[in-house]
Each structure stands twice: as C-alpha cells, then as structure tokens.
C-alpha cells in the first residue's frame, strides 16, 4: 500500500494498524500540532485506508494525547478499545485504555 501521504518531514514512529485494517495509527514527534507543540516528543496520529494507499495523517485529538510522549500499544480484538502508552493525569501508570464511542476515542483510563 502507498505510504506517500503518511510520510512527512516529521518523525513518524510505532505504526499500528487497527484490527479491521482500515486505520493506521502512529506517533508523530515534535509536530507543531501536537498537544505540547513542537517540543512535544510524540502524539498519536492516524490515517485512513484509501484503496491501495493511505490518507494524510491527522492528529487523533487532545483527549488521548498529553504533553508527554504518547503511542498506541494495541487494540482489543473487536477494535472498540485502544491501549495507549503515555503519562496520564493523577496516575503513575504508563498504560491506559480508551473506548470508541460517538465517533471518537474516550479519555484514557489508566490500567493498574
């Protein structure tokens, strides 16, 4: 599949494809649209499958991203839960889960 629209002058890391194969998630480092701006070491972004290629990356939103490094660790089997790594409010945990509801991911809930 063509990745021309996904690749940019920024540092894309840790690609993970959703269970249905329709969405590609990755971490983008030091992008001005990241939650913490150009100094933010990584926010979660996504691209949608378009035939044999992918759309341009879009920021996944501030609900699942913090001012620190964020990345996708994986999905539940049904794709309705996203497991993310990062630093989260009021928690020492670096792993959290988000639920897909109303067309967006919920705020991460720390695991353990």
C-alpha positions in Angstrom: 0.0 0.0 0.0 1.2 3.5 -0.8 2.5 5.5 2.2 3.4 8.7 0.4 0.7 10.7 2.2 1.7 9.3 5.6 5.4 10.1 5.4 6.4 13.7 6.1 9.3 15.7 7.3 8.4 14.9 10.9 9.4 11.7 12.7 6.6 9.1 12.4 7.1 6.1 14.8 5.5 3.0 16.1 2.9 2.2 13.3 -0.1 0.1 14.4 -2.9 -1.0 12.1 -6.5 -1.3 13.6 -8.0 -4.8 13.7 -10.2 -4.1 10.7 -7.2 -2.9 8.6 -8.8 0.4 7.8 -6.9 2.8 10.1 -3.2 3.3 10.6 -2.1 4.8 13.9 1.4 6.1 14.7 3.3 8.5 16.9 4.5 11.8 15.3 7.3 13.6 17.2 7.9 17.3 17.5 5.0 18.4 15.2 3.6 21.9 15.8 0.0 20.5 16.0 1.0 18.1 18.9 -0.6 18.8 22.2 2.6 20.3 23.5 3.6 21.9 20.2 7.0 21.5 18.6 8.6 20.4 21.9 6.1 17.6 22.4 8.1 14.3 21.9 5.1 12.5 20.4 1.3 12.5 19.9 -0.9 9.8 18.4 -2.0 10.5 14.8 -4.0 8.4 12.3 -4.5 7.8 8.6 -7.5 6.0 6.9 -7.1 3.4 4.1 -8.0 4.8 0.7 -8.0 1.8 -1.7 -4.3 0.7 -2.0 -2.9 3.7 -0.2 -3.4 5.8 3.0 -4.8 9.3 3.6 -2.6 12.0 5.1 -2.0 11.7 8.8 -4.5 13.6 11.1 -4.0 14.4 14.8 -6.0 11.9 16.9 -7.2 14.7 19.3 -6.3 16.0 22.7 -8.5 13.5 24.6 -5.9 10.7 24.0 -2.8 12.8 23.9 -0.9 14.6 26.6 2.1 17.0 26.8 4.3 13.9 27.1 5.2 11.0 24.7 2.0 9.1 23.6 1.8 5.9 21.5 -0.6 3.1 20.6 0.2 -0.2 22.2 -2.6 -2.2 20.6 -6.3 -2.9 20.4 -8.9 -5.1 21.8 -9.9 -7.9 19.4 -13.1 -6.1 18.4 -11.3 -2.8 17.9 -13.5 -0.9 20.3 -10.8 -0.4 22.9 -7.4 1.3 22.2 -4.5 0.7 24.5 -2.1 3.7 24.7 1.2 4.4 26.4 1.9 7.8 27.9 1.8 9.8 31.1 -1.7 10.4 32.4 -3.3 12.7 34.9 -3.4 11.5 38.5 -1.7 8.2 37.7 1.7 6.6 37.9 0.6 4.1 35.2 2.1 4.5 31.7 -0.5 2.2 30.1 -4.2 3.2 29.6 -7.2 2.2 27.7 -9.7 4.3 25.6 -13.1 3.3 24.4 -14.5 4.1 21.0 -17.8 6.0 21.5 -19.7 8.6 19.4 -17.1 8.6 16.7 -14.1 9.3 18.8 -11.8 7.8 21.5 -12.6 8.5 25.1 -10.1 10.0 27.5 -7.5 7.3 28.6 -8.2 5.4 31.8 -5.0 4.2 33.4 -4.5 0.4 33.8 -3.2 -0.6 37.2 
